[in-house]
Amino acid sequence: MNAGDVFCLPSHKEGLPTVLLESLACGTPVVATFVGGIPEVVADGQVGRLVHSRDPREMAACIEEVLETPWDRQQLRNYVAERFSFEVVTRKLLEMYGSVRRDS
């Protein structure tokens, strides 16, 4: 993924695919379908593109757009580290569990 120009995930169903986090952590922009948890990872236009249909022409256009965009690979790494690092995810989980415990 470090050597790639774009990572493409054309899934019809997904949970929260860690492969997108891995790609972004390598500084590689992504093109992925707007399904499951993918929109929680991919900020459309900011770290890649989201494809909203199953039309291969839309996928191809998004890949072409990403390939033509001059991406700041360090910005992509920072994006994923600021939102999905072990520390950030652990803190958010503890906050969520704490709020559930307080509410019950």
Buried (B, 14 or more C-beta within 10 A) or exposed (E): EEEEEBBBBEEEEBEEBEBBBEBBBBBBBBBBBEBBEBBEBBEBEEBBBBBEEEEEEBBEBBBEBBEEEEBEEEEBBEBBBEBBEEEEEEEEEEEEEEEEEEEE
